[in-house]
Amino acid sequence: MSRITDLSYLEMVSDGDKEFIEQVVESFIDNNAQIIISLQEEQEAQNWIKMGQLIHKIKPSLEMVGLTPLKEKIVQAENNLKNETNIEETLPLVAEIISNCEQAIEELKADIS
């Protein structure tokens, strides 16, 4: 499986400050691991609006870890869920977002261990 995270942007904005990079990475891991759990619970409950709110929380951290290709999918999923439209088409997007975030978390855990 090819790597999906890229810390070059984070390294650039932090001037290579390893401690700062590690803090941002740990924050990404902690926050997104919890969001994934909550997303799965809300999907089970079919609470689409809450899912849209949770997906919105993922957006700000994407660029820091190089997941910018996900941004468009997140915006689409967020809008559909918050408006409760095209849910059947949106759920595979949510599954892809979750899968990508899980892979990113595993990669980043390996980077900082």
PDB file as gemmi writes it, atoms N, CA and C in Angstrom:
CRYST1    1.000    1.000    1.000  90.00  90.00  90.00 P 1                      
ATOM      1  N   MET A   1       0.848  -1.185   0.000  1.00  0.00           N  
ATOM      2  CA  MET A   1       0.000   0.000   0.000  1.00  0.00           C  
ATOM      3  C   MET A   1       0.889   1.242   0.000  1.00  0.00           C  
ATOM      4  N   SER A   2       0.591   2.166  -0.877  1.00  0.00           N  
ATOM      5  CA  SER A   2       1.426   3.363  -0.965  1.00  0.00           C  
ATOM      6  C   SER A   2       1.049   4.370   0.130  1.00  0.00           C  
ATOM      7  N   ARG A   3       2.014   5.141   0.477  1.00  0.00           N  
ATOM      8  CA  ARG A   3       1.859   6.138   1.548  1.00  0.00           C  
ATOM      9  C   ARG A   3       0.932   7.266   1.096  1.00  0.00           C  
ATOM     10  N   ILE A   4       0.039   7.701   2.002  1.00  0.00           N  
ATOM     11  CA  ILE A   4      -0.886   8.786   1.656  1.00  0.00           C  
ATOM     12  C   ILE A   4      -0.604  10.072   2.419  1.00  0.00           C  
ATOM     13  N   THR A   5       0.211   9.999   3.455  1.00  0.00           N  
ATOM     14  CA  THR A   5       0.535  11.214   4.201  1.00  0.00           C  
ATOM     15  C   THR A   5       1.847  11.807   3.691  1.00  0.00           C  
ATOM     16  N   ASP A   6       1.995  13.097   3.897  1.00  0.00           N  
ATOM     17  CA  ASP A   6       3.189  13.817   3.477  1.00  0.00           C  
ATOM     18  C   ASP A   6       3.358  14.990   4.437  1.00  0.00           C  
ATOM     19  N   LEU A   7       4.415  14.964   5.194  1.00  0.00           N  
ATOM     20  CA  LEU A   7       4.625  15.995   6.215  1.00  0.00           C  
ATOM     21  C   LEU A   7       5.465  17.170   5.720  1.00  0.00           C  
ATOM     22  N   SER A   8       5.719  17.258   4.422  1.00  0.00           N  
ATOM     23  CA  SER A   8       6.588  18.326   3.915  1.00  0.00           C  
ATOM     24  C   SER A   8       6.006  19.718   4.168  1.00  0.00           C  
ATOM     25  N   TYR A   9       4.691  19.875   4.037  1.00  0.00           N  
ATOM     26  CA  TYR A   9       4.081  21.186   4.313  1.00  0.00           C  
ATOM     27  C   TYR A   9       4.265  21.545   5.789  1.00  0.00           C  
ATOM     28  N   LEU A  10       4.012  20.592   6.656  1.00  0.00           N  
ATOM     29  CA  LEU A  10       4.162  20.813   8.097  1.00  0.00           C  
ATOM     30  C   LEU A  10       5.616  21.134   8.434  1.00  0.00           C  
ATOM     31  N   GLU A  11       6.536  20.441   7.799  1.00  0.00           N  
ATOM     32  CA  GLU A  11       7.957  20.717   8.030  1.00  0.00           C  
ATOM     33  C   GLU A  11       8.312  22.127   7.565  1.00  0.00           C  
ATOM     34  N   MET A  12       7.723  22.552   6.447  1.00  0.00           N  
ATOM     35  CA  MET A  12       8.006  23.885   5.927  1.00  0.00           C  
ATOM     36  C   MET A  12       7.473  24.970   6.864  1.00  0.00           C  
ATOM     37  N   VAL A  13       6.202  24.860   7.277  1.00  0.00           N  
ATOM     38  CA  VAL A  13       5.615  25.920   8.103  1.00  0.00           C  
ATOM     39  C   VAL A  13       6.189  25.945   9.512  1.00  0.00           C  
ATOM     40  N   SER A  14       6.784  24.841   9.943  1.00  0.00           N  
ATOM     41  CA  SER A  14       7.353  24.802  11.291  1.00  0.00           C  
ATOM     42  C   SER A  14       8.868  25.016  11.285  1.00  0.00           C  
ATOM     43  N   ASP A  15       9.434  25.289  10.115  1.00  0.00           N  
ATOM     44  CA  ASP A  15      10.890  25.403   9.970  1.00  0.00           C  
ATOM     45  C   ASP A  15      11.606  24.169  10.518  1.00  0.00           C  
ATOM     46  N   GLY A  16      10.992  23.017  10.331  1.00  0.00           N  
ATOM     47  CA  GLY A  16      11.619  21.761  10.733  1.00  0.00           C  
ATOM     48  C   GLY A  16      11.620  21.501  12.228  1.00  0.00           C  
ATOM     49  N   ASP A  17      10.819  22.225  12.989  1.00  0.00           N  
ATOM     50  CA  ASP A  17      10.744  22.055  14.447  1.00  0.00           C  
ATOM     51  C   ASP A  17      10.121  20.689  14.756  1.00  0.00           C  
ATOM     52  N   LYS A  18      10.978  19.725  15.091  1.00  0.00           N  
ATOM     53  CA  LYS A  18      10.540  18.336  15.303  1.00  0.00           C  
ATOM     54  C   LYS A  18       9.503  18.212  16.417  1.00  0.00           C  
ATOM     55  N   GLU A  19       9.693  18.969  17.483  1.00  0.00           N  
ATOM     56  CA  GLU A  19       8.756  18.910  18.611  1.00  0.00           C  
ATOM     57  C   GLU A  19       7.368  19.400  18.185  1.00  0.00           C  
ATOM     58  N   PHE A  20       7.334  20.496  17.443  1.00  0.00           N  
ATOM     59  CA  PHE A  20       6.060  21.024  16.950  1.00  0.00           C  
ATOM     60  C   PHE A  20       5.397  20.022  16.004  1.00  0.00           C  
ATOM     61  N   ILE A  21       6.180  19.473  15.095  1.00  0.00           N  
ATOM     62  CA  ILE A  21       5.647  18.489  14.133  1.00  0.00           C  
ATOM     63  C   ILE A  21       5.038  17.311  14.883  1.00  0.00           C  
ATOM     64  N   GLU A  22       5.744  16.826  15.883  1.00  0.00           N  
ATOM     65  CA  GLU A  22       5.239  15.695  16.658  1.00  0.00           C  
ATOM     66  C   GLU A  22       3.934  16.055  17.379  1.00  0.00           C  
ATOM     67  N   GLN A  23       3.842  17.270  17.912  1.00  0.00           N  
ATOM     68  CA  GLN A  23       2.608  17.702  18.579  1.00  0.00           C  
ATOM     69  C   GLN A  23       1.440  17.747  17.601  1.00  0.00           C  
ATOM     70  N   VAL A  24       1.671  18.290  16.411  1.00  0.00           N  
ATOM     71  CA  VAL A  24       0.608  18.372  15.405  1.00  0.00           C  
ATOM     72  C   VAL A  24       0.184  16.968  14.973  1.00  0.00           C  
ATOM     73  N   VAL A  25       1.145  16.092  14.765  1.00  0.00           N  
ATOM     74  CA  VAL A  25       0.851  14.714  14.352  1.00  0.00           C  
ATOM     75  C   VAL A  25       0.061  13.994  15.442  1.00  0.00           C  
ATOM     76  N   GLU A  26       0.490  14.141  16.687  1.00  0.00           N  
ATOM     77  CA  GLU A  26      -0.238  13.498  17.793  1.00  0.00           C  
ATOM     78  C   GLU A  26      -1.655  14.042  17.903  1.00  0.00           C  
ATOM     79  N   SER A  27      -1.815  15.315  17.704  1.00  0.00           N  
ATOM     80  CA  SER A  27      -3.140  15.926  17.736  1.00  0.00           C  
ATOM     81  C   SER A  27      -4.012  15.366  16.604  1.00  0.00           C  
ATOM     82  N   PHE A  28      -3.454  15.261  15.407  1.00  0.00           N  
ATOM     83  CA  PHE A  28      -4.186  14.680  14.277  1.00  0.00           C  
ATOM     84  C   PHE A  28      -4.639  13.266  14.616  1.00  0.00           C  
ATOM     85  N   ILE A  29      -3.732  12.470  15.151  1.00  0.00           N  
ATOM     86  CA  ILE A  29      -4.047  11.073  15.487  1.00  0.00           C  
ATOM     87  C   ILE A  29      -5.171  11.014  16.518  1.00  0.00           C  
ATOM     88  N   ASP A  30      -5.015  11.739  17.615  1.00  0.00           N  
ATOM     89  CA  ASP A  30      -6.006  11.694  18.692  1.00  0.00           C  
ATOM     90  C   ASP A  30      -7.376  12.190  18.241  1.00  0.00           C  
ATOM     91  N   ASN A  31      -7.392  13.350  17.612  1.00  0.00           N  
ATOM     92  CA  ASN A  31      -8.664  13.954  17.202  1.00  0.00           C  
ATOM     93  C   ASN A  31      -9.385  13.115  16.160  1.00  0.00           C  
ATOM     94  N   ASN A  32      -8.663  12.678  15.135  1.00  0.00           N  
ATOM     95  CA  ASN A  32      -9.310  11.964  14.053  1.00  0.00           C  
ATOM     96  C   ASN A  32      -9.688  10.538  14.433  1.00  0.00           C  
ATOM     97  N   ALA A  33      -8.951   9.916  15.333  1.00  0.00           N  
ATOM     98  CA  ALA A  33      -9.343   8.584  15.804  1.00  0.00           C  
ATOM     99  C   ALA A  33     -10.706   8.675  16.503  1.00  0.00           C  
ATOM    100  N   GLN A  34     -10.896   9.708  17.298  1.00  0.00           N  
ATOM    101  CA  GLN A  34     -12.172   9.894  17.989  1.00  0.00           C  
ATOM    102  C   GLN A  34     -13.286  10.252  17.004  1.00  0.00           C  
ATOM    103  N   ILE A  35     -12.981  11.095  16.042  1.00  0.00           N  
ATOM    104  CA  ILE A  35     -13.987  11.472  15.048  1.00  0.00           C  
ATOM    105  C   ILE A  35     -14.445  10.250  14.259  1.00  0.00           C  
ATOM    106  N   ILE A  36     -13.521   9.368  13.909  1.00  0.00           N  
ATOM    107  CA  ILE A  36     -13.874   8.156  13.157  1.00  0.00           C  
ATOM    108  C   ILE A  36     -14.850   7.293  13.961  1.00  0.00           C  
ATOM    109  N   ILE A  37     -14.564   7.119  15.233  1.00  0.00           N  
ATOM    110  CA  ILE A  37     -15.461   6.336  16.084  1.00  0.00           C  
ATOM    111  C   ILE A  37     -16.844   6.981  16.124  1.00  0.00           C  
ATOM    112  N   SER A  38     -16.880   8.282  16.324  1.00  0.00           N  
ATOM    113  CA  SER A  38     -18.152   9.008  16.380  1.00  0.00           C  
ATOM    114  C   SER A  38     -18.888   8.940  15.042  1.00  0.00           C  
ATOM    115  N   LEU A  39     -18.156   9.065  13.944  1.00  0.00           N  
ATOM    116  CA  LEU A  39     -18.772   8.975  12.616  1.00  0.00           C  
ATOM    117  C   LEU A  39     -19.471   7.627  12.426  1.00  0.00           C  
ATOM    118  N   GLN A  40     -18.787   6.570  12.833  1.00  0.00           N  
ATOM    119  CA  GLN A  40     -19.358   5.229  12.684  1.00  0.00           C  
ATOM    120  C   GLN A  40     -20.601   5.064  13.559  1.00  0.00           C  
ATOM    121  N   GLU A  41     -20.566   5.621  14.749  1.00  0.00           N  
ATOM    122  CA  GLU A  41     -21.736   5.561  15.640  1.00  0.00           C  
ATOM    123  C   GLU A  41     -22.910   6.340  15.048  1.00  0.00           C  
ATOM    124  N   GLU A  42     -22.633   7.534  14.518  1.00  0.00           N  
ATOM    125  CA  GLU A  42     -23.703   8.362  13.943  1.00  0.00           C  
ATOM    126  C   GLU A  42     -24.246   7.742  12.652  1.00  0.00           C  
ATOM    127  N   GLN A  43     -23.392   7.072  11.903  1.00  0.00           N  
ATOM    128  CA  GLN A  43     -23.867   6.398  10.695  1.00  0.00           C  
ATOM    129  C   GLN A  43     -24.813   5.266  11.071  1.00  0.00           C  
ATOM    130  N   GLU A  44     -24.444   4.535  12.096  1.00  0.00           N  
ATOM    131  CA  GLU A  44     -25.285   3.455  12.602  1.00  0.00           C  
ATOM    132  C   GLU A  44     -26.668   3.997  12.992  1.00  0.00           C  
ATOM    133  N   ALA A  45     -26.672   5.187  13.599  1.00  0.00           N  
ATOM    134  CA  ALA A  45     -27.917   5.824  14.045  1.00  0.00           C  
ATOM    135  C   ALA A  45     -28.605   6.605  12.918  1.00  0.00           C  
ATOM    136  N   GLN A  46     -27.968   6.650  11.750  1.00  0.00           N  
ATOM    137  CA  GLN A  46     -28.466   7.398  10.594  1.00  0.00           C  
ATOM    138  C   GLN A  46     -28.683   8.877  10.914  1.00  0.00           C  
ATOM    139  N   ASN A  47     -27.784   9.415  11.702  1.00  0.00           N  
ATOM    140  CA  ASN A  47     -27.828  10.830  12.065  1.00  0.00           C  
ATOM    141  C   ASN A  47     -26.929  11.586  11.093  1.00  0.00           C  
ATOM    142  N   TRP A  48     -27.484  11.879   9.909  1.00  0.00           N  
ATOM    143  CA  TRP A  48     -26.700  12.441   8.814  1.00  0.00           C  
ATOM    144  C   TRP A  48     -26.157  13.831   9.137  1.00  0.00           C  
ATOM    145  N   ILE A  49     -26.956  14.664   9.765  1.00  0.00           N  
ATOM    146  CA  ILE A  49     -26.516  16.028  10.067  1.00  0.00           C  
ATOM    147  C   ILE A  49     -25.320  16.004  11.020  1.00  0.00           C  
ATOM    148  N   LYS A  50     -25.386  15.180  12.042  1.00  0.00           N  
ATOM    149  CA  LYS A  50     -24.268  15.048  12.985  1.00  0.00           C  
ATOM    150  C   LYS A  50     -23.023  14.518  12.266  1.00  0.00           C  
ATOM    151  N   MET A  51     -23.216  13.580  11.323  1.00  0.00           N  
ATOM    152  CA  MET A  51     -22.080  13.077  10.541  1.00  0.00           C  
ATOM    153  C   MET A  51     -21.441  14.210   9.744  1.00  0.00           C  
ATOM    154  N   GLY A  52     -22.262  15.074   9.163  1.00  0.00           N  
ATOM    155  CA  GLY A  52     -21.743  16.214   8.411  1.00  0.00           C  
ATOM    156  C   GLY A  52     -20.915  17.133   9.292  1.00  0.00           C  
ATOM    157  N   GLN A  53     -21.373  17.331  10.520  1.00  0.00           N  
ATOM    158  CA  GLN A  53     -20.638  18.174  11.467  1.00  0.00           C  
ATOM    159  C   GLN A  53     -19.297  17.532  11.838  1.00  0.00           C  
ATOM    160  N   LEU A  54     -19.305  16.221  12.011  1.00  0.00           N  
ATOM    161  CA  LEU A  54     -18.062  15.515  12.356  1.00  0.00           C  
ATOM    162  C   LEU A  54     -17.068  15.554  11.197  1.00  0.00           C  
ATOM    163  N   ILE A  55     -17.559  15.348   9.989  1.00  0.00           N  
ATOM    164  CA  ILE A  55     -16.673  15.385   8.820  1.00  0.00           C  
ATOM    165  C   ILE A  55     -16.063  16.778   8.670  1.00  0.00           C  
ATOM    166  N   HIS A  56     -16.848  17.801   8.990  1.00  0.00           N  
ATOM    167  CA  HIS A  56     -16.341  19.175   8.937  1.00  0.00           C  
ATOM    168  C   HIS A  56     -15.105  19.336   9.833  1.00  0.00           C  
ATOM    169  N   LYS A  57     -15.079  18.645  10.956  1.00  0.00           N  
ATOM    170  CA  LYS A  57     -13.969  18.755  11.909  1.00  0.00           C  
ATOM    171  C   LYS A  57     -12.665  18.166  11.371  1.00  0.00           C  
ATOM    172  N   ILE A  58     -12.767  17.310  10.365  1.00  0.00           N  
ATOM    173  CA  ILE A  58     -11.567  16.689   9.799  1.00  0.00           C  
ATOM    174  C   ILE A  58     -10.835  17.664   8.874  1.00  0.00           C  
ATOM    175  N   LYS A  59     -11.586  18.519   8.208  1.00  0.00           N  
ATOM    176  CA  LYS A  59     -11.037  19.395   7.162  1.00  0.00           C  
ATOM    177  C   LYS A  59      -9.789  20.185   7.548  1.00  0.00           C  
ATOM    178  N   PRO A  60      -9.772  20.882   8.683  1.00  0.00           N  
ATOM    179  CA  PRO A  60      -8.628  21.761   8.972  1.00  0.00           C  
ATOM    180  C   PRO A  60      -7.282  21.046   9.072  1.00  0.00           C  
ATOM    181  N   SER A  61      -7.283  19.799   9.461  1.00  0.00           N  
ATOM    182  CA  SER A  61      -6.011  19.113   9.686  1.00  0.00           C  
ATOM    183  C   SER A  61      -5.473  18.401   8.449  1.00  0.00           C  
ATOM    184  N   LEU A  62      -6.235  18.362   7.377  1.00  0.00           N  
ATOM    185  CA  LEU A  62      -5.825  17.607   6.188  1.00  0.00           C  
ATOM    186  C   LEU A  62      -4.523  18.101   5.582  1.00  0.00           C  
ATOM    187  N   GLU A  63      -4.426  19.411   5.409  1.00  0.00           N  
ATOM    188  CA  GLU A  63      -3.256  19.970   4.741  1.00  0.00           C  
ATOM    189  C   GLU A  63      -1.978  19.708   5.537  1.00  0.00           C  
ATOM    190  N   MET A  64      -2.082  19.756   6.847  1.00  0.00           N  
ATOM    191  CA  MET A  64      -0.897  19.572   7.690  1.00  0.00           C  
ATOM    192  C   MET A  64      -0.227  18.220   7.478  1.00  0.00           C  
ATOM    193  N   VAL A  65      -1.012  17.203   7.170  1.00  0.00           N  
ATOM    194  CA  VAL A  65      -0.435  15.868   7.007  1.00  0.00           C  
ATOM    195  C   VAL A  65      -0.474  15.390   5.553  1.00  0.00           C  
ATOM    196  N   GLY A  66      -0.746  16.321   4.636  1.00  0.00           N  
ATOM    197  CA  GLY A  66      -0.665  16.000   3.219  1.00  0.00           C  
ATOM    198  C   GLY A  66      -1.857  15.272   2.633  1.00  0.00           C  
ATOM    199  N   LEU A  67      -2.998  15.340   3.286  1.00  0.00           N  
ATOM    200  CA  LEU A  67      -4.191  14.655   2.782  1.00  0.00           C  
ATOM    201  C   LEU A  67      -5.089  15.587   1.961  1.00  0.00           C  
ATOM    202  N   THR A  68      -4.501  16.561   1.314  1.00  0.00           N  
ATOM    203  CA  THR A  68      -5.287  17.527   0.541  1.00  0.00           C  
ATOM    204  C   THR A  68      -6.144  16.885  -0.552  1.00  0.00           C  
ATOM    205  N   PRO A  69      -5.751  15.737  -1.147  1.00  0.00           N  
ATOM    206  CA  PRO A  69      -6.640  15.129  -2.148  1.00  0.00           C  
ATOM    207  C   PRO A  69      -8.021  14.735  -1.583  1.00  0.00           C  
ATOM    208  N   LEU A  70      -8.114  14.585  -0.278  1.00  0.00           N  
ATOM    209  CA  LEU A  70      -9.390  14.224   0.359  1.00  0.00           C  
ATOM    210  C   LEU A  70     -10.326  15.409   0.507  1.00  0.00           C  
ATOM    211  N   LYS A  71      -9.797  16.608   0.409  1.00  0.00           N  
ATOM    212  CA  LYS A  71     -10.568  17.805   0.731  1.00  0.00           C  
ATOM    213  C   LYS A  71     -11.869  17.910  -0.070  1.00  0.00           C  
ATOM    214  N   GLU A  72     -11.796  17.686  -1.371  1.00  0.00           N  
ATOM    215  CA  GLU A  72     -12.979  17.793  -2.221  1.00  0.00           C  
ATOM    216  C   GLU A  72     -14.045  16.771  -1.806  1.00  0.00           C  
ATOM    217  N   LYS A  73     -13.601  15.567  -1.495  1.00  0.00           N  
ATOM    218  CA  LYS A  73     -14.544  14.523  -1.069  1.00  0.00           C  
ATOM    219  C   LYS A  73     -15.187  14.879   0.266  1.00  0.00           C  
ATOM    220  N   ILE A  74     -14.397  15.457   1.153  1.00  0.00           N  
ATOM    221  CA  ILE A  74     -14.925  15.856   2.452  1.00  0.00           C  
ATOM    222  C   ILE A  74     -15.962  16.958   2.298  1.00  0.00           C  
ATOM    223  N   VAL A  75     -15.669  17.939   1.464  1.00  0.00           N  
ATOM    224  CA  VAL A  75     -16.627  19.033   1.231  1.00  0.00           C  
ATOM    225  C   VAL A  75     -17.931  18.476   0.669  1.00  0.00           C  
ATOM    226  N   GLN A  76     -17.835  17.583  -0.311  1.00  0.00           N  
ATOM    227  CA  GLN A  76     -19.033  16.995  -0.908  1.00  0.00           C  
ATOM    228  C   GLN A  76     -19.829  16.189   0.127  1.00  0.00           C  
ATOM    229  N   ALA A  77     -19.133  15.341   0.882  1.00  0.00           N  
ATOM    230  CA  ALA A  77     -19.809  14.526   1.894  1.00  0.00           C  
ATOM    231  C   ALA A  77     -20.443  15.409   2.964  1.00  0.00           C  
ATOM    232  N   GLU A  78     -19.713  16.405   3.408  1.00  0.00           N  
ATOM    233  CA  GLU A  78     -20.222  17.324   4.437  1.00  0.00           C  
ATOM    234  C   GLU A  78     -21.508  18.004   3.969  1.00  0.00           C  
ATOM    235  N   ASN A  79     -21.480  18.551   2.765  1.00  0.00           N  
ATOM    236  CA  ASN A  79     -22.659  19.242   2.240  1.00  0.00           C  
ATOM    237  C   ASN A  79     -23.852  18.299   2.093  1.00  0.00           C  
ATOM    238  N   ASN A  80     -23.625  17.135   1.526  1.00  0.00           N  
ATOM    239  CA  ASN A  80     -24.716  16.174   1.350  1.00  0.00           C  
ATOM    240  C   ASN A  80     -25.309  15.744   2.687  1.00  0.00           C  
ATOM    241  N   LEU A  81     -24.444  15.474   3.650  1.00  0.00           N  
ATOM    242  CA  LEU A  81     -24.931  15.012   4.951  1.00  0.00           C  
ATOM    243  C   LEU A  81     -25.676  16.111   5.696  1.00  0.00           C  
ATOM    244  N   LYS A  82     -25.115  17.300   5.700  1.00  0.00           N  
ATOM    245  CA  LYS A  82     -25.769  18.406   6.413  1.00  0.00           C  
ATOM    246  C   LYS A  82     -27.114  18.765   5.791  1.00  0.00           C  
ATOM    247  N   ASN A  83     -27.233  18.572   4.463  1.00  0.00           N  
ATOM    248  CA  ASN A  83     -28.494  18.851   3.770  1.00  0.00           C  
ATOM    249  C   ASN A  83     -29.376  17.614   3.638  1.00  0.00           C  
ATOM    250  N   GLU A  84     -28.861  16.494   4.138  1.00  0.00           N  
ATOM    251  CA  GLU A  84     -29.564  15.206   4.071  1.00  0.00           C  
ATOM    252  C   GLU A  84     -30.004  14.880   2.634  1.00  0.00           C  
ATOM    253  N   THR A  85     -29.057  15.061   1.704  1.00  0.00           N  
ATOM    254  CA  THR A  85     -29.317  14.751   0.295  1.00  0.00           C  
ATOM    255  C   THR A  85     -28.298  13.733  -0.215  1.00  0.00           C  
ATOM    256  N   ASN A  86     -28.705  12.940  -1.194  1.00  0.00           N  
ATOM    257  CA  ASN A  86     -27.818  11.961  -1.845  1.00  0.00           C  
ATOM    258  C   ASN A  86     -27.078  11.068  -0.845  1.00  0.00           C  
ATOM    259  N   ILE A  87     -27.774  10.650   0.188  1.00  0.00           N  
ATOM    260  CA  ILE A  87     -27.134   9.871   1.256  1.00  0.00           C  
ATOM    261  C   ILE A  87     -26.537   8.570   0.719  1.00  0.00           C  
ATOM    262  N   GLU A  88     -27.275   7.866  -0.147  1.00  0.00           N  
ATOM    263  CA  GLU A  88     -26.771   6.589  -0.675  1.00  0.00           C  
ATOM    264  C   GLU A  88     -25.482   6.774  -1.469  1.00  0.00           C  
ATOM    265  N   GLU A  89     -25.344   7.892  -2.159  1.00  0.00           N  
ATOM    266  CA  GLU A  89     -24.120   8.180  -2.906  1.00  0.00           C  
ATOM    267  C   GLU A  89     -23.009   8.678  -1.978  1.00  0.00           C  
ATOM    268  N   THR A  90     -23.393   9.232  -0.857  1.00  0.00           N  
ATOM    269  CA  THR A  90     -22.432   9.847   0.059  1.00  0.00           C  
ATOM    270  C   THR A  90     -21.781   8.826   0.984  1.00  0.00           C  
ATOM    271  N   LEU A  91     -22.498   7.792   1.366  1.00  0.00           N  
ATOM    272  CA  LEU A  91     -21.951   6.819   2.322  1.00  0.00           C  
ATOM    273  C   LEU A  91     -20.656   6.159   1.830  1.00  0.00           C  
ATOM    274  N   PRO A  92     -20.530   5.817   0.529  1.00  0.00           N  
ATOM    275  CA  PRO A  92     -19.227   5.304   0.078  1.00  0.00           C  
ATOM    276  C   PRO A  92     -18.104   6.338   0.198  1.00  0.00           C  
ATOM    277  N   LEU A  93     -18.440   7.610   0.021  1.00  0.00           N  
ATOM    278  CA  LEU A  93     -17.452   8.681   0.219  1.00  0.00           C  
ATOM    279  C   LEU A  93     -16.996   8.711   1.677  1.00  0.00           C  
ATOM    280  N   VAL A  94     -17.958   8.581   2.581  1.00  0.00           N  
ATOM    281  CA  VAL A  94     -17.640   8.578   4.012  1.00  0.00           C  
ATOM    282  C   VAL A  94     -16.739   7.389   4.328  1.00  0.00           C  
ATOM    283  N   ALA A  95     -17.052   6.228   3.749  1.00  0.00           N  
ATOM    284  CA  ALA A  95     -16.228   5.034   3.978  1.00  0.00           C  
ATOM    285  C   ALA A  95     -14.798   5.266   3.483  1.00  0.00           C  
ATOM    286  N   GLU A  96     -14.666   5.934   2.341  1.00  0.00           N  
ATOM    287  CA  GLU A  96     -13.336   6.230   1.805  1.00  0.00           C  
ATOM    288  C   GLU A  96     -12.591   7.226   2.698  1.00  0.00           C  
ATOM    289  N   ILE A  97     -13.301   8.223   3.189  1.00  0.00           N  
ATOM    290  CA  ILE A  97     -12.695   9.208   4.095  1.00  0.00           C  
ATOM    291  C   ILE A  97     -12.203   8.513   5.362  1.00  0.00           C  
ATOM    292  N   ILE A  98     -13.040   7.663   5.929  1.00  0.00           N  
ATOM    293  CA  ILE A  98     -12.660   6.930   7.141  1.00  0.00           C  
ATOM    294  C   ILE A  98     -11.444   6.048   6.869  1.00  0.00           C  
ATOM    295  N   SER A  99     -11.467   5.330   5.768  1.00  0.00           N  
ATOM    296  CA  SER A  99     -10.360   4.445   5.415  1.00  0.00           C  
ATOM    297  C   SER A  99      -9.058   5.226   5.246  1.00  0.00           C  
ATOM    298  N   ASN A 100      -9.129   6.359   4.558  1.00  0.00           N  
ATOM    299  CA  ASN A 100      -7.940   7.187   4.366  1.00  0.00           C  
ATOM    300  C   ASN A 100      -7.425   7.747   5.687  1.00  0.00           C  
ATOM    301  N   CYS A 101      -8.326   8.177   6.546  1.00  0.00           N  
ATOM    302  CA  CYS A 101      -7.913   8.699   7.854  1.00  0.00           C  
ATOM    303  C   CYS A 101      -7.285   7.593   8.706  1.00  0.00           C  
ATOM    304  N   GLU A 102      -7.850   6.403   8.653  1.00  0.00           N  
ATOM    305  CA  GLU A 102      -7.278   5.283   9.411  1.00  0.00           C  
ATOM    306  C   GLU A 102      -5.875   4.953   8.910  1.00  0.00           C  
ATOM    307  N   GLN A 103      -5.703   4.942   7.579  1.00  0.00           N  
ATOM    308  CA  GLN A 103      -4.379   4.682   7.019  1.00  0.00           C  
ATOM    309  C   GLN A 103      -3.405   5.782   7.427  1.00  0.00           C  
ATOM    310  N   ALA A 104      -3.856   7.031   7.364  1.00  0.00           N  
ATOM    311  CA  ALA A 104      -3.003   8.158   7.749  1.00  0.00           C  
ATOM    312  C   ALA A 104      -2.584   8.041   9.212  1.00  0.00           C  
ATOM    313  N   ILE A 105      -3.520   7.668  10.073  1.00  0.00           N  
ATOM    314  CA  ILE A 105      -3.209   7.513  11.493  1.00  0.00           C  
ATOM    315  C   ILE A 105      -2.135   6.450  11.689  1.00  0.00           C  
ATOM    316  N   GLU A 106      -2.266   5.324  10.995  1.00  0.00           N  
ATOM    317  CA  GLU A 106      -1.263   4.248  11.118  1.00  0.00           C  
ATOM    318  C   GLU A 106       0.098   4.717  10.623  1.00  0.00           C  
ATOM    319  N   GLU A 107       0.133   5.414   9.497  1.00  0.00           N  
ATOM    320  CA  GLU A 107       1.402   5.919   8.971  1.00  0.00           C  
ATOM    321  C   GLU A 107       2.045   6.892   9.945  1.00  0.00           C  
ATOM    322  N   LEU A 108       1.245   7.791  10.482  1.00  0.00           N  
ATOM    323  CA  LEU A 108       1.769   8.818  11.371  1.00  0.00           C  
ATOM    324  C   LEU A 108       2.220   8.235  12.710  1.00  0.00           C  
ATOM    325  N   LYS A 109       1.499   7.228  13.191  1.00  0.00           N  
ATOM    326  CA  LYS A 109       1.940   6.545  14.423  1.00  0.00           C  
ATOM    327  C   LYS A 109       3.324   5.940  14.211  1.00  0.00           C  
ATOM    328  N   ALA A 110       3.522   5.336  13.048  1.00  0.00           N  
ATOM    329  CA  ALA A 110       4.832   4.732  12.748  1.00  0.00           C  
ATOM    330  C   ALA A 110       5.909   5.813  12.652  1.00  0.00           C  
ATOM    331  N   ASP A 111       5.557   6.992  12.142  1.00  0.00           N  
ATOM    332  CA  ASP A 111       6.521   8.082  12.009  1.00  0.00           C  
ATOM    333  C   ASP A 111       7.024   8.590  13.352  1.00  0.00           C  
ATOM    334  N   ILE A 112       6.149   8.618  14.345  1.00  0.00           N  
ATOM    335  CA  ILE A 112       6.547   9.229  15.611  1.00  0.00           C  
ATOM    336  C   ILE A 112       6.964   8.203  16.671  1.00  0.00           C  
ATOM    337  N   SER A 113       6.855   6.928  16.336  1.00  0.00           N  
ATOM    338  CA  SER A 113       7.256   5.925  17.353  1.00  0.00           C  
ATOM    339  C   SER A 113       8.724   5.605  17.278  1.00  0.00           C  
TER     340      SER A 113                                                      
END                                                                             
